[in-house]
Amino acid sequence: MSSFRSATARPSRRALACALAIVLFPVVASAADVDEDAKTLDRVVVIGMPTQPLTFETDPKLPRQPVPASDGADYLKTIPGFSAVRNGGSNGDPVLRGMFGSRLNLLSNDGGMPGACPARMDNPLSYVSPETYDSLTVVKGPQTVLWGPGASAGTVRFQRATPRFDEAGVRAQASLLGGSFGRNDQVLDLAAGAPRGYARLAANRSQADDYADGDGERVPSAWKKWNADAALGWTPDEDTLLEVSAGIGNGEARYAGRGMDGAQFRRDSLGLRFEKSFHGALRTLQASAYRNAADHVMDNYTLRDPNPMSAMPMPMASNVERVTTGGRVAADWAWGDVALTAGMDAQRSTHRSRSAMGRGAYAALPWSQDARFRNLGAFAEATWTPAPGRRVVAGARADRAEATDTRATAGMMHMPNPTFGQTRRETLPSGFVRYERDIAGSGLGWYAGVGHVERMPDYWELFSANMGPMGAANAFAGIAPEKTTQLDVGAQWRGERGSAWVSAYAGRIGDYILFRYTGGGMMGMTSAVSNVDARIHGAEAGGEFRPAPDWTLGGSVAWAWGANADAGAPLPQMTPLEGRFTAAWDNGRWNAGVLLRAVAAQRRVALNQGNVTGRDLGPSAGFATLALNGGYRFNERVRLTAGIDNLFDRAYSEHLNLAGSADFGYPAEPVRIAEPGRNLWLKLEFAL
C-alpha cells in the first residue's frame, strides 16, 4: 500500500503553522541585516494581468493564492481564461478557453516535453515545477508563429533567464512551504559566476498527502515529486552566450479518477543554447537544441490495492516512454520602422511501451515502439510601426508534419493493426495579422487580429481512441488535421490609479477532433474519435483600481462558449463563467489580501463527449469560495507569507473533472471528484 498518510492523520493546522514558524525563525533572524539592493520580493499573485495585447507575463517564483502551485497547470489558473482537468492533488491538464491538449503549445526553456501516457496522466506540465523558472509567458489565440506548430488556443512558455555577473559573486533564492494535508515544499535556485561565465542549479521537492474535501471525506490525491536542473554558461563578452544544461526529476501521484496511479514520472533533459547580439540590421542570432525523455510508470498496486470488482482486478502495470529531440534557429532584424524575426524549428519524437500482469513484471519485458513523429517548420513574424502608437504585427509559418504507426497489433485483443508501418504526411500553413493602436495621451489602446492554424492530430488523438471515424480502419487512418480561424479583439487602459483590459474572440474550427465515450464499470470505457465542425467564442476582462497608495482592488471575469456545428449541440468540456475579485493592502512591510472566486453553473453539456482526458459528466452546480492571505517583509530579501484557501470549508467540485474511480469507493456511475476543503499554508522566502 501507499507510503502516503491519510488526510485524517495530519497534525492540527494551528500546530503545523506554529511549528513551522518556530523552525524557520532562526533563518529569518540571521538574514535580517542583508543588503537592501537585493531582489525585491513582490506581492502574492492572485489574478494575472496582460502586459501587451493577448500576452500575459509573470514571475512564477512569486507566491500565489490558492496555495502555491505544484505543477505548471496549477499556476496557469491565475491567468483569466485558464482552468484545468483535475487528476488528483497534482498534475492537472491545462485548458484555455475550453480548448485542450496540443491546441496549447506548452514549452519549457523553449523545448517540447510531451508526456508518454496514452491518457495524458503525465501531461507536459506535470514535469514543470513553476518556482524553478524565472518567467511565464502566455500568448492567447493563434497570434504568434514563433514557438512551434499547432498553437490554435495559445502558447505557454516557462523560461529560465541568463544570470549575468559584472563581478564574481553568488546569488541565491530559496523558499520553504508547509500546509494542510501534509503539504511540504522546498525550492533552491543558486547561481555563481563571474563576467566570463556562470553555473546555476535550480532544484525543488514537493509533497502532499491525500486531502479532505469540504465534507471531511478523504480524496485520493497524494503526490511526491522532485526536480534538479543545472546549467553552465560561457559569456566571453556582453553580446555572447553559450550554455549547456541538464536536468532530472521523478515523482509519484495517486489519482482518484483513474484506474491506475502514476508510480513514476522520470524526466531526463539535456539542452544547448547559443545567443549572439549584433549592432547592425541583424540584432540577435539564437540557436538551441534539446533532448527530453519522459519515462512513466502506471500501476494499480504501488499506491493502492487492486480492486477485484474493477476492470483491472489483478496487479498490473504499464511503462511508457517518450523521447523528444528538437532545435530552433532564429534571427532578429531591424530596419527603421520594421522589425523581423525569422527562422526554423524541428522536432522528432518516438514513443514506446511495455506492460504486464504482476508486481514489477513489466521491467523484465522488452520495449515495443508504437509511434514516431517528425515536424519541420519555417516561420517569420514582423512588426511594422508606420507612425507613433500604430503597429501592424503579422506572421506566417509552414510545417511539414509526419506521423508513423509502428504498432504491429492494436487493442486489448492484440488484433493485427491495419495501419502498421504507414506514415502520414501533412503540409500545414499558419499565419496571423494584427493591428494595434495606442491613443496618445489617454492611456488607451486597442487591437484586432485574425489568425489561422492547421494542426496535425497529436499522439493521443491518433493512438489512444479505441475506434476512429465511421468507415476508417482506426483513428490513425481517419482523423483529419484541425483548421482553426479566429478573430481576436481587445482594448487596454492604463492610468495613474488603475488599469483595465477586455478581450473577445470568435472562431471556427474545421475538423475539430471530438471524443465520444460509451460503457464503463468492469468492462471499462470505450472511446471513439471523429472530426466535426465547431464554433467558439468568448470574452475575458479584468482590471485594478488603487483608491489609496496602500490599497488595490481588482477583478477578472472569463467566459467561453462552444458548439458542435454539425450536430447543433454544445461542444463538450467548455469552462463555465468565472469571476475573481480581490482586495489587497500593502504598506511595504505588512500586506494582506482577500480573494473571492465565483463560478457559475454549467448547463450546456455534451454528455460523455470530450477529449482524451476529460468528458462531460452532466450539468454542474455553481459555487463560490473565499480565501485570505497575508505576509510580512523582514527586509527586501526575506518574506513570510500565509494563506487560507476555501475559508468556509465549502464542499464543491469543478465542472472540468474526472469521474471518481470505483477503486476508491466511488459508485460505478460518474461522480465528480471533490475539491479540497479548508487549506492553510505558510511560506518563507529569502534571497541572497
ROVEX-63863 format. One record per residue (C-alpha): x, y, z; residue in one letter. Coordinates in steps of 0.05 Angstrom, whole numbers, always signed. Layout:
residues N
<<X Y Z> a>
...
This chain:
residues 688
<<+0 +0 +0> m>
<<+19 +73 -4> s>
<<+70 +107 +39> s>
<<+26 +169 +39> f>
<<-12 +186 +102> r>
<<-87 +195 +101> s>
<<-118 +264 +105> a>
<<-145 +249 +175> t>
<<-76 +231 +202> a>
<<-46 +301 +196> r>
<<-28 +346 +255> p>
<<-74 +404 +271> s>
<<-67 +464 +225> r>
<<-51 +512 +281> r>
<<+3 +466 +308> a>
<<+32 +459 +239> l>
<<+35 +533 +226> a>
<<+66 +548 +295> c>
<<+117 +493 +289> a>
<<+139 +516 +220> l>
<<+146 +588 +243> a>
<<+189 +567 +303> i>
<<+234 +524 +258> v>
<<+243 +580 +207> l>
<<+253 +638 +255> f>
<<+328 +629 +263> p>
<<+336 +632 +187> v>
<<+296 +696 +185> v>
<<+333 +728 +242> a>
<<+402 +712 +213> s>
<<+383 +745 +147> a>
<<+354 +808 +178> a>
<<+413 +853 +161> d>
<<+425 +837 +88> v>
<<+438 +889 +34> d>
<<+377 +929 +12> e>
<<+396 +924 -62> d>
<<+373 +851 -65> a>
<<+316 +829 -110> k>
<<+250 +855 -83> t>
<<+201 +802 -62> l>
<<+135 +823 -92> d>
<<+63 +812 -70> r>
<<+21 +749 -74> v>
<<-4 +734 -145> v>
<<-79 +724 -148> v>
<<-100 +749 -217> i>
<<-54 +755 -277> g>
<<-56 +819 -318> m>
<<-36 +828 -392> p>
<<+29 +862 -408> t>
<<+12 +874 -481> q>
<<-44 +852 -529> p>
<<-62 +779 -515> l>
<<+3 +769 -476> t>
<<+10 +754 -402> f>
<<+77 +753 -366> e>
<<+92 +737 -294> t>
<<+146 +712 -247> d>
<<+126 +641 -225> p>
<<+171 +647 -164> k>
<<+121 +695 -133> l>
<<+74 +665 -82> p>
<<+3 +656 -107> r>
<<-66 +641 -80> q>
<<-94 +588 -78> p>
<<-37 +550 -46> v>
<<+28 +557 -87> p>
<<+26 +512 -148> a>
<<+57 +442 -151> s>
<<+56 +439 -227> d>
<<+51 +483 -288> g>
<<-23 +475 -300> a>
<<-39 +496 -229> d>
<<-1 +561 -236> y>
<<-35 +578 -302> l>
<<-102 +582 -267> k>
<<-82 +652 -241> t>
<<-89 +677 -313> i>
<<-162 +691 -333> p>
<<-188 +641 -384> g>
<<-147 +582 -357> f>
<<-174 +522 -320> s>
<<-152 +450 -313> a>
<<-178 +379 -313> v>
<<-162 +354 -243> r>
<<-126 +287 -239> n>
<<-117 +289 -164> g>
<<-77 +334 -120> g>
<<-26 +349 -175> s>
<<-14 +341 -250> n>
<<-78 +374 -275> g>
<<-85 +382 -350> d>
<<-89 +456 -372> p>
<<-149 +483 -411> v>
<<-152 +552 -443> l>
<<-219 +580 -465> r>
<<-247 +509 -467> g>
<<-190 +485 -513> m>
<<-145 +428 -492> f>
<<-85 +384 -508> g>
<<-40 +402 -566> s>
<<-83 +462 -583> r>
<<-39 +492 -528> l>
<<+35 +495 -545> n>
<<+68 +480 -478> l>
<<+143 +495 -474> l>
<<+196 +495 -420> s>
<<+261 +532 -439> n>
<<+233 +532 -510> d>
<<+236 +456 -513> g>
<<+178 +407 -520> g>
<<+166 +356 -465> m>
<<+104 +317 -486> p>
<<+84 +263 -436> g>
<<+80 +189 -452> a>
<<+15 +164 -421> c>
<<-39 +149 -474> p>
<<-90 +182 -428> a>
<<-46 +243 -410> r>
<<-35 +221 -339> m>
<<+33 +255 -346> d>
<<+14 +315 -389> n>
<<+72 +362 -408> p>
<<+63 +409 -348> l>
<<+67 +350 -300> s>
<<+143 +356 -310> y>
<<+145 +432 -296> v>
<<+157 +460 -226> s>
<<+138 +533 -235> p>
<<+182 +561 -179> e>
<<+245 +536 -212> t>
<<+233 +583 -272> y>
<<+241 +658 -277> d>
<<+185 +677 -324> s>
<<+119 +651 -351> l>
<<+94 +680 -417> t>
<<+25 +664 -446> v>
<<+1 +686 -515> v>
<<-74 +673 -524> k>
<<-102 +651 -590> g>
<<-66 +639 -657> p>
<<-29 +706 -651> q>
<<+44 +683 -656> t>
<<+81 +635 -701> v>
<<+149 +637 -667> l>
<<+146 +578 -619> w>
<<+123 +517 -656> g>
<<+64 +487 -695> p>
<<-9 +479 -679> g>
<<-19 +531 -625> a>
<<-92 +546 -641> s>
<<-112 +560 -569> a>
<<-48 +592 -545> g>
<<+26 +587 -529> t>
<<+54 +576 -458> v>
<<+129 +586 -444> r>
<<+164 +573 -378> f>
<<+233 +604 -383> q>
<<+297 +609 -343> r>
<<+336 +674 -350> a>
<<+411 +681 -363> t>
<<+448 +702 -299> p>
<<+499 +755 -317> r>
<<+553 +776 -269> f>
<<+592 +842 -271> d>
<<+639 +814 -219> e>
<<+650 +747 -185> a>
<<+594 +730 -137> g>
<<+538 +684 -114> v>
<<+463 +693 -118> r>
<<+410 +650 -85> a>
<<+336 +647 -76> q>
<<+301 +595 -34> a>
<<+233 +581 -4> s>
<<+201 +533 +46> l>
<<+127 +518 +47> l>
<<+84 +479 +96> g>
<<+10 +470 +97> g>
<<-52 +428 +110> s>
<<-57 +357 +85> f>
<<+17 +346 +93> g>
<<+39 +398 +42> r>
<<+115 +406 +46> n>
<<+157 +441 -8> d>
<<+229 +464 -13> q>
<<+258 +505 -71> v>
<<+330 +527 -83> l>
<<+357 +570 -141> d>
<<+432 +580 -135> l>
<<+478 +615 -185> a>
<<+552 +630 -180> a>
<<+592 +666 -233> g>
<<+638 +720 -260> a>
<<+638 +764 -322> p>
<<+661 +706 -366> r>
<<+615 +651 -342> g>
<<+567 +622 -291> y>
<<+539 +559 -261> a>
<<+467 +552 -239> r>
<<+427 +499 -200> l>
<<+351 +500 -194> a>
<<+320 +446 -151> a>
<<+256 +431 -115> n>
<<+219 +378 -76> r>
<<+144 +378 -65> s>
<<+99 +331 -26> q>
<<+28 +327 -1> a>
<<-18 +275 +29> d>
<<-90 +260 +8> d>
<<-134 +320 +20> y>
<<-202 +323 +54> a>
<<-260 +357 +18> d>
<<-309 +405 +49> g>
<<-349 +348 +78> d>
<<-287 +318 +112> g>
<<-283 +260 +63> e>
<<-214 +236 +42> r>
<<-199 +244 -33> v>
<<-141 +202 -60> p>
<<-95 +256 -85> s>
<<-26 +250 -53> a>
<<+39 +263 -90> w>
<<+114 +267 -83> k>
<<+159 +298 -136> k>
<<+228 +328 -143> w>
<<+269 +362 -198> n>
<<+341 +385 -206> a>
<<+368 +426 -265> d>
<<+439 +451 -275> a>
<<+468 +498 -327> a>
<<+538 +521 -345> l>
<<+545 +584 -385> g>
<<+603 +618 -421> w>
<<+597 +693 -431> t>
<<+662 +718 -462> p>
<<+631 +786 -474> d>
<<+565 +821 -461> e>
<<+539 +801 -531> d>
<<+553 +726 -529> t>
<<+525 +667 -492> l>
<<+538 +592 -497> l>
<<+501 +549 -447> e>
<<+496 +474 -435> v>
<<+443 +447 -387> s>
<<+420 +381 -358> a>
<<+362 +361 -313> g>
<<+329 +302 -279> i>
<<+266 +291 -239> g>
<<+218 +239 -213> n>
<<+156 +230 -172> g>
<<+92 +193 -158> e>
<<+18 +212 -154> a>
<<-46 +180 -132> r>
<<-107 +192 -176> y>
<<-179 +189 -151> a>
<<-207 +190 -222> g>
<<-166 +136 -256> r>
<<-158 +61 -252> g>
<<-83 +68 -243> m>
<<-36 +115 -207> d>
<<+28 +148 -230> g>
<<+82 +107 -197> a>
<<+140 +140 -235> q>
<<+149 +207 -271> f>
<<+222 +202 -291> r>
<<+248 +261 -331> r>
<<+317 +268 -364> d>
<<+333 +332 -401> s>
<<+393 +359 -440> l>
<<+399 +428 -472> g>
<<+446 +471 -512> l>
<<+436 +545 -525> r>
<<+475 +598 -564> f>
<<+459 +672 -568> e>
<<+496 +729 -602> k>
<<+478 +803 -605> s>
<<+499 +849 -661> f>
<<+496 +924 -672> h>
<<+472 +930 -744> g>
<<+409 +910 -781> a>
<<+419 +840 -753> l>
<<+404 +848 -679> r>
<<+408 +777 -650> t>
<<+421 +706 -670> l>
<<+394 +649 -627> q>
<<+403 +574 -634> a>
<<+382 +519 -586> s>
<<+376 +443 -584> a>
<<+345 +397 -532> y>
<<+331 +325 -514> r>
<<+275 +309 -465> n>
<<+256 +239 -443> a>
<<+194 +220 -402> a>
<<+196 +150 -371> d>
<<+128 +140 -338> h>
<<+101 +80 -299> v>
<<+27 +70 -285> m>
<<+3 +14 -239> d>
<<-54 -6 -193> n>
<<-12 -33 -135> y>
<<+41 +16 -112> t>
<<-5 +69 -84> l>
<<-69 +28 -77> r>
<<-93 -44 -72> d>
<<-122 -76 -136> p>
<<-198 -76 -134> n>
<<-225 -146 -152> p>
<<-291 -114 -175> m>
<<-258 -65 -223> s>
<<-237 -71 -296> a>
<<-166 -87 -270> m>
<<-176 -137 -213> p>
<<-104 -162 -213> m>
<<-38 -125 -202> p>
<<-15 -96 -268> m>
<<+30 -41 -294> a>
<<+45 -3 -358> s>
<<+112 +30 -372> n>
<<+113 +83 -427> v>
<<+170 +126 -453> e>
<<+173 +184 -500> r>
<<+238 +215 -523> v>
<<+233 +283 -558> t>
<<+292 +318 -591> t>
<<+290 +384 -627> g>
<<+321 +451 -641> g>
<<+309 +522 -664> r>
<<+348 +576 -701> v>
<<+322 +647 -705> a>
<<+349 +715 -723> a>
<<+322 +784 -704> d>
<<+328 +840 -755> w>
<<+310 +914 -753> a>
<<+306 +965 -809> w>
<<+277 +1033 -790> g>
<<+205 +1022 -770> d>
<<+205 +947 -787> v>
<<+228 +891 -740> a>
<<+230 +818 -764> l>
<<+242 +751 -731> t>
<<+253 +692 -778> a>
<<+279 +622 -770> g>
<<+266 +547 -770> m>
<<+250 +495 -717> d>
<<+248 +419 -718> a>
<<+224 +364 -671> q>
<<+228 +288 -671> r>
<<+192 +244 -621> s>
<<+189 +169 -610> t>
<<+141 +131 -564> h>
<<+148 +60 -537> r>
<<+115 +18 -483> s>
<<+113 -47 -445> r>
<<+62 -75 -396> s>
<<+49 -138 -356> a>
<<+7 -170 -302> m>
<<+41 -179 -234> g>
<<+81 -133 -190> r>
<<+142 -107 -226> g>
<<+136 -158 -281> a>
<<+139 -105 -336> y>
<<+212 -89 -322> a>
<<+234 -157 -349> a>
<<+199 -147 -417> l>
<<+228 -114 -479> p>
<<+203 -47 -504> w>
<<+156 -42 -563> s>
<<+156 +22 -604> q>
<<+87 +44 -627> d>
<<+95 +114 -656> a>
<<+143 +163 -688> r>
<<+132 +237 -702> f>
<<+171 +290 -740> r>
<<+159 +363 -754> n>
<<+199 +414 -792> l>
<<+176 +486 -792> g>
<<+196 +554 -821> a>
<<+170 +619 -793> f>
<<+173 +694 -799> a>
<<+140 +747 -755> e>
<<+146 +822 -767> a>
<<+124 +886 -733> t>
<<+115 +950 -774> w>
<<+107 +1017 -739> t>
<<+83 +1065 -792> p>
<<+71 +1121 -741> a>
<<+78 +1130 -665> p>
<<+25 +1089 -630> g>
<<+8 +1048 -691> r>
<<+33 +978 -704> r>
<<+18 +922 -753> v>
<<+42 +854 -729> v>
<<+39 +795 -778> a>
<<+69 +726 -782> g>
<<+68 +663 -824> a>
<<+95 +593 -817> r>
<<+93 +528 -855> a>
<<+102 +459 -823> d>
<<+117 +392 -854> r>
<<+90 +341 -804> a>
<<+97 +265 -804> e>
<<+68 +210 -761> a>
<<+85 +136 -767> t>
<<+44 +79 -738> d>
<<+93 +24 -715> t>
<<+41 -18 -677> r>
<<+41 -89 -703> a>
<<-22 -103 -663> t>
<<-75 -59 -631> a>
<<-130 -63 -579> g>
<<-140 -106 -518> m>
<<-145 -169 -561> m>
<<-79 -153 -597> h>
<<-110 -158 -666> m>
<<-67 -144 -727> p>
<<-61 -69 -738> n>
<<-87 -49 -808> p>
<<-43 +14 -809> t>
<<+21 -18 -785> f>
<<+81 +15 -818> g>
<<+41 +70 -850> q>
<<+65 +143 -849> t>
<<+20 +204 -853> r>
<<+49 +268 -882> r>
<<+16 +336 -880> e>
<<+38 +406 -901> t>
<<+5 +454 -852> l>
<<+3 +531 -862> p>
<<-9 +580 -805> s>
<<-10 +656 -801> g>
<<-39 +718 -770> f>
<<-43 +793 -777> v>
<<-59 +842 -721> r>
<<-68 +918 -718> y>
<<-52 +954 -653> e>
<<-68 +1027 -638> r>
<<-49 +1070 -578> d>
<<-88 +1135 -569> i>
<<-37 +1188 -549> a>
<<-46 +1219 -480> g>
<<-105 +1175 -460> s>
<<-71 +1112 -435> g>
<<-119 +1074 -480> l>
<<-101 +1024 -534> g>
<<-139 +973 -576> w>
<<-123 +917 -624> y>
<<-156 +870 -673> a>
<<-126 +809 -705> g>
<<-144 +747 -744> v>
<<-105 +682 -744> g>
<<-108 +614 -778> h>
<<-75 +550 -754> v>
<<-75 +480 -783> e>
<<-57 +428 -731> r>
<<-33 +356 -740> m>
<<-70 +307 -695> p>
<<-26 +291 -636> d>
<<-5 +224 -606> y>
<<-65 +220 -561> w>
<<-115 +233 -617> e>
<<-83 +185 -666> l>
<<-67 +127 -620> f>
<<-110 +129 -557> s>
<<-181 +121 -583> a>
<<-210 +51 -589> n>
<<-245 +69 -655> m>
<<-236 +121 -709> g>
<<-288 +156 -753> p>
<<-342 +116 -788> m>
<<-312 +77 -845> g>
<<-240 +86 -823> a>
<<-196 +28 -801> a>
<<-176 +67 -738> n>
<<-163 +137 -713> a>
<<-94 +139 -746> f>
<<-124 +127 -814> a>
<<-185 +171 -807> g>
<<-172 +234 -765> i>
<<-160 +297 -806> a>
<<-119 +357 -783> p>
<<-156 +413 -747> e>
<<-164 +480 -781> k>
<<-177 +540 -735> t>
<<-192 +610 -759> t>
<<-203 +660 -702> q>
<<-215 +735 -694> l>
<<-187 +768 -631> d>
<<-203 +839 -609> v>
<<-190 +877 -546> g>
<<-172 +941 -510> a>
<<-127 +962 -452> q>
<<-125 +1024 -409> w>
<<-72 +1046 -360> r>
<<-78 +1106 -314> g>
<<-45 +1133 -252> e>
<<-92 +1097 -204> r>
<<-110 +1035 -243> g>
<<-114 +994 -306> s>
<<-166 +954 -343> a>
<<-170 +908 -403> w>
<<-220 +869 -443> v>
<<-212 +817 -498> s>
<<-261 +777 -540> a>
<<-254 +724 -593> y>
<<-296 +686 -644> a>
<<-272 +627 -684> g>
<<-290 +569 -730> r>
<<-255 +502 -724> i>
<<-259 +457 -784> g>
<<-250 +383 -769> d>
<<-249 +393 -693> y>
<<-226 +328 -661> i>
<<-280 +302 -615> l>
<<-281 +241 -569> f>
<<-344 +202 -552> r>
<<-346 +152 -494> y>
<<-391 +92 -481> t>
<<-392 +36 -429> g>
<<-357 +35 -362> g>
<<-358 -9 -300> g>
<<-318 -74 -302> m>
<<-316 -74 -378> m>
<<-282 -6 -379> g>
<<-295 +55 -422> m>
<<-294 +53 -498> t>
<<-275 +115 -538> s>
<<-288 +135 -610> a>
<<-258 +196 -643> v>
<<-283 +235 -704> s>
<<-280 +303 -737> n>
<<-336 +355 -732> v>
<<-341 +428 -749> d>
<<-344 +473 -688> a>
<<-357 +546 -670> r>
<<-327 +581 -609> i>
<<-330 +650 -579> h>
<<-319 +682 -511> g>
<<-291 +741 -473> a>
<<-247 +760 -414> e>
<<-239 +825 -377> a>
<<-202 +849 -316> g>
<<-174 +909 -280> g>
<<-143 +940 -219> e>
<<-160 +1004 -182> f>
<<-118 +1037 -128> r>
<<-164 +1081 -84> p>
<<-105 +1096 -38> a>
<<-30 +1085 -41> p>
<<-34 +1022 +2> d>
<<-97 +992 -27> w>
<<-112 +955 -92> t>
<<-179 +928 -114> l>
<<-181 +881 -173> g>
<<-223 +831 -211> g>
<<-229 +790 -273> s>
<<-283 +751 -309> v>
<<-276 +697 -363> a>
<<-329 +664 -406> w>
<<-323 +611 -461> a>
<<-375 +582 -508> w>
<<-371 +527 -559> g>
<<-418 +489 -605> a>
<<-414 +427 -648> n>
<<-439 +459 -713> a>
<<-452 +392 -746> d>
<<-499 +367 -691> a>
<<-526 +435 -669> g>
<<-505 +417 -598> a>
<<-458 +443 -545> p>
<<-384 +430 -551> l>
<<-361 +389 -490> p>
<<-312 +409 -436> q>
<<-327 +484 -440> m>
<<-308 +521 -377> t>
<<-365 +558 -342> p>
<<-368 +633 -329> l>
<<-318 +650 -274> e>
<<-303 +714 -236> g>
<<-247 +731 -187> r>
<<-249 +792 -143> f>
<<-193 +816 -97> t>
<<-176 +868 -46> a>
<<-104 +877 -24> a>
<<-68 +923 +26> w>
<<+7 +932 +27> d>
<<+46 +984 +66> n>
<<+114 +959 +45> g>
<<+124 +918 +107> r>
<<+58 +884 +121> w>
<<+9 +860 +68> n>
<<-59 +826 +68> a>
<<-109 +805 +16> g>
<<-175 +771 +3> v>
<<-198 +732 -58> l>
<<-270 +715 -76> l>
<<-277 +664 -132> r>
<<-346 +654 -161> a>
<<-362 +602 -215> v>
<<-430 +596 -249> a>
<<-467 +532 -261> a>
<<-454 +499 -328> q>
<<-517 +473 -363> r>
<<-491 +469 -434> r>
<<-461 +400 -437> v>
<<-450 +343 -486> a>
<<-458 +281 -443> l>
<<-400 +231 -448> n>
<<-364 +273 -501> q>
<<-298 +307 -491> g>
<<-224 +296 -503> n>
<<-174 +243 -486> v>
<<-173 +262 -412> t>
<<-239 +294 -394> g>
<<-312 +284 -414> r>
<<-376 +319 -396> d>
<<-407 +282 -336> l>
<<-471 +324 -338> g>
<<-491 +394 -314> p>
<<-451 +423 -256> s>
<<-471 +469 -199> a>
<<-442 +537 -187> g>
<<-401 +554 -125> f>
<<-363 +609 -91> a>
<<-302 +605 -46> t>
<<-265 +656 -4> l>
<<-190 +658 +11> a>
<<-146 +702 +54> l>
<<-72 +716 +51> n>
<<-23 +759 +90> g>
<<+51 +770 +96> g>
<<+109 +807 +129> y>
<<+173 +831 +95> r>
<<+230 +829 +144> f>
<<+270 +866 +90> n>
<<+278 +864 +15> e>
<<+306 +794 +18> r>
<<+263 +757 +69> v>
<<+188 +750 +70> r>
<<+138 +706 +106> l>
<<+70 +694 +73> t>
<<+10 +655 +98> a>
<<-57 +638 +68> g>
<<-124 +604 +80> i>
<<-158 +575 +19> d>
<<-232 +556 +20> n>
<<-241 +594 +85> l>
<<-312 +568 +98> f>
<<-294 +495 +83> d>
<<-342 +494 +24> r>
<<-358 +426 -8> a>
<<-355 +434 -84> y>
<<-327 +406 -148> s>
<<-304 +437 -214> e>
<<-341 +427 -280> h>
<<-278 +402 -314> l>
<<-268 +338 -276> n>
<<-255 +264 -278> l>
<<-305 +212 -254> a>
<<-284 +183 -187> g>
<<-253 +114 -193> s>
<<-291 +54 -163> a>
<<-224 +31 -135> d>
<<-232 +85 -82> f>
<<-304 +73 -63> g>
<<-338 +117 -115> y>
<<-400 +87 -148> p>
<<-398 +59 -218> a>
<<-437 +118 -247> e>
<<-398 +183 -259> p>
<<-385 +223 -196> v>
<<-343 +286 -197> r>
<<-281 +289 -153> i>
<<-290 +339 -97> a>
<<-242 +397 -87> e>
<<-200 +409 -23> p>
<<-234 +436 +39> g>
<<-204 +490 +83> r>
<<-129 +492 +70> n>
<<-77 +532 +109> l>
<<-6 +545 +84> w>
<<+56 +583 +106> l>
<<+114 +602 +61> k>
<<+182 +632 +76> l>
<<+224 +663 +20> e>
<<+293 +692 +22> f>
<<+344 +717 -29> a>
<<+419 +728 -25> l>
